[in-house]
Amino acid sequence: MSNTSSMPVLRGRGSALLSADREGLVLERADGRLTIPFGAIARVDAEARSVTVELRAPAGATPAVHRIEDVSAAAAVAFAHTVNALLPRSAEDVDGAALVEVRAFTRTWVETYRGKVGRVLLWLLGGILVLAVITAVVGDEKTAVAGAVFMMPFGGMALVGLWLGAVCIGPWWRETRLRRHGVTVVAARSADGAGAYEYTDATGTTRVLIHPGTAPSIQVSYAPRNPSDVLVLQEPSTRFLDITLGPCFLLGGLAALAATIGLSVVTILGIPLS
């Protein structure tokens, strides 16, 4: 193949990036990367500010396409012209989609779960602050301010306890289900960066995840219907600590939350704090 170093690099919508190397095209998105060999490409079309890569397909089959949008119109035309000039001419029926290497970047289940728990606790924090303000304004004049002030440490303990309980119990429960009903594979270290591991799911897609650690490989499990919903399996000792400490943290958080609400109620009703 000719040198592709002078070929434009197309930057599109949502941080998408289409570039070329000596072997073919590379389409990068936030959720993954496609490597498309030149031999898999039928042609590249530029239309306005979009570029479509049409793959080769056997006779009678609908060809697969990959598209990048919101690119420079001038760069799109130059890119398509250059790639089309590099494509090999062959009369063979080739399924280009089968030659494409798919690498999907996936968040682990724990990352997604912790994000959801964090959002719920932020709403709860807002509720506690609103309740404290209401207590200070509506409560008995002698105890309103003191009651609102005392609510804050109880509210803080509630949030910490609920957070620790949720991050212990949630992954343990999810792992228990995946060990019974999921697909467990070994993820090996990847060249995509520090802490990156990769595995191939049942569909043949190579998926890359980030996990702190130095082990050359780790065990991961995913839901059969959603191979991107992956969980890194824990060591037995960690699982034991989670199921032992998790309920304690959760009960402590609920007790602190109940104390926070109770303190607000007695202050608003004017019941003496001592």
N, C-alpha and C positions, 0 to 999 in steps of 0.2 A: 504494500500500500504506500501511497505517497505520504509525505510529511503532513501531518495535520496540525502542526503547531500554530499555523497562521489562521486556523479556522476560528470564527467568532465563538465566544461563550455566551449562551443565551440565558439571561436572568428573567424569570417570569413571576407570575402571581404566587403569593404565599411562600416566598423564598425558594421556589423551584429553580433548578439549574440544569441546563442541557449543554453538555460538552462532548468532545471527541478525543479519543486516543488512537493508537495505532491499530487496535483490535476492533473498535466500534464506537458506539455512542454510550454515554453515561447520563442517565436522567436521575437527578437527586431531588427528593422532596423531604419535608420535615419527618415523614413517617417511614422513609425507606429509600433504597437506591436500586435502579434497574441498569444492568449492563447488557447492551444490545449489540451483538456482533454484526459486522457489516453483511455477513452472509445471511442474516435473518431479515434484512430490510429489503422491502420491495421498492419503496421510494419515499422521499421526504417532500412534503408539500408546505409551502409558505403562503399564508393567506392573511393579509392585513398584519395584525400583530400576534398571530398565532402560528405555530409550527406543528405539523402532524407527521408522526413517523408511522408509516404503514408497513406492517410486517408481511413477509411472504406467507402464502398459504397454499395447501394442495388445491387442485382444480375442484371447483364447486363449493369450497369452504369459504366462509366469511373471514376476511383477514382481520387480525387484531390491530388496534391502533393505540398509540400513546401520543398525548398532546400536551404542549406547554403554551400558556397564554400570557398576554400582556408583556410581550418582549418587544425589543426595538424592531420596527418594520424593516429598516434597511439591513440590520444584522440577520433577520429571519430569512430574507431573500438570499443573502450571501451564504448563509449556513446551508440552506437547502440545495443551492447550486453546487457547492463544494462537495457535500455528502453524496449527492446523486452521481457526481463524476467519479467517486471512489467505489461505488457499488459494483460488485462482481456480476458479470453477465452469465447466467446459467439457465438452462431450460428445465432443470430438475424441479420436481415438486418438493418443496421444503416447507415444513411447518415452523415458521419463524418463532412462534410463541414458545415452542419447546426449547429453543436455543437461548432464550432470554434468562439471565441470572437475576433472581429477585432476592433482595436483602431488605427485610422489613425491620425498622427500628421500633421496638415495643417497650412500653413502660411495664414494669412488673405490677402484679395485682396489689402488692403492698403499697407501692407509690400511689396508685389510684385510690386505694382505700384510705390511706392516711390523709390524702387531699380532701376526701369527702368528710372524714371525721373532723378535720380542721375547720372546714366551712361550717359544720353544725355547731362546733364549740364557739366559733366567732359569733354566730347568731345568739348562742346562749349567753356569751359575755355581754353582748349588747342588751339582752333582756335583763341581766342582773344589774347593769348600770342604770337602765331605765327604772327598774324597781327601786334601786337605792335613791334615785332622785325623787320618785313619787313618795317614798317613805319620809324623806327629809321635808318635803313640802306638806304632805297631808297628815303626817303623824303628830302625836302629842307634842306640844311645844317643848316640854322638859326633856323628852327622850328622843325626839325625831332625829336630830343631828347625830347623837351618839349611836342610835340604832343603825342609821345609814352607814356610819363609819365602820361599825363592827361587822356589817354585812360583807364588806369587801374582802377581808381575809378568809371568811367562810366561803365566799364565792370563788376566790382564787384556789382554795383547797379543793373545791368541787370540780373545777375545770381540770386541775392537774390529775386528780384521781380518775375522773372520767376518761381523760386522754390516755393515761397509762393502762387503765383497764381495757379500753377499746383496742389499743395497739397490741395488747397481749392476747386477748380472747379472739378477736377477729381473724388474724392469720392462722391461729391454731384451729379454729373451726373450719376455715377454708381449706387448710391443708388436710384435715381429716377427711373431708368430702372428696378432694382430688385424689388422695391415695386410694380411695375406693372406686371412684368413677372416672377419674381423669387418665391422661396419658403421661407417663413419666419417661423422660429422656435425659441424656447427659449433654450438658452445654459445655463446650470447650472454649478456652481463651481465644478471643478474636483479635485481629490486627486493627480494629477500628478505634482503639484508644485504651487508656487505663481503665481497668475494671470492666471491660467489655467482654461478654461471652456470647456465643452463638450456638443455635441449635436448628435443626431442620424439622419442620412439622410434617404431619401426615399428607399435606398437600404438596410437599416438595419445596415450600418456601423457606429460605434461610432467614431466621429471625435473630436480631441482635438486641441484647439487653445489657443494662449497666447494673453491676452488683459489686459492692465493696468486698475486697478479699484478694488473696494472693494464690489461691488454689488453682492448679492447672485446669481443673474441671469441676463442675457442680451439677447436682441433680435438680432438675426443674420439672414441674408438672403443669399441664394445661387442660382446659376444658375441651372435649372433643369437638364441640360445635363452635368454639372460638379459640383457635390456637394462639391468638395474641394475648389471651387472658392467662398469663403465665405466673407461676409462683415458685420462688426458690425454696426448696425443701430445707427444713431446719434440722439441726443435730438433735438427737433425743434429749440431751440435757437442756437445750434451749426450749424444747417443747414442754418439758416437765416444769421448768420455771414459769413459762407463760400460763399454763393451766393452774399452777399453784398460786402465783402472785396476781394474775389477772382478776379473778373474782374479788380478791381482797381490795385491790385498787378501785374496782368498780363499785363495790359496796361502800367503801370509804367516800368516794366521790358523791354517790347518791345521798349518803348521810349528811355530808357537808352542804349539798344543795338543799336538802330538806331543812337543815338548820338556817340556811340563808333565807328561805321563804318564810319559815316560822318566825324568825326575828323580825322580818318586815311586817308580818301580820300582827304580832303583839305590840309592835311600836305604833302602828297605825291605829290599833284599838285602844292605845293608851295604857296597856298593862305594864306595870313596873318591871324593869329589867332585873331587879334584885329584890 
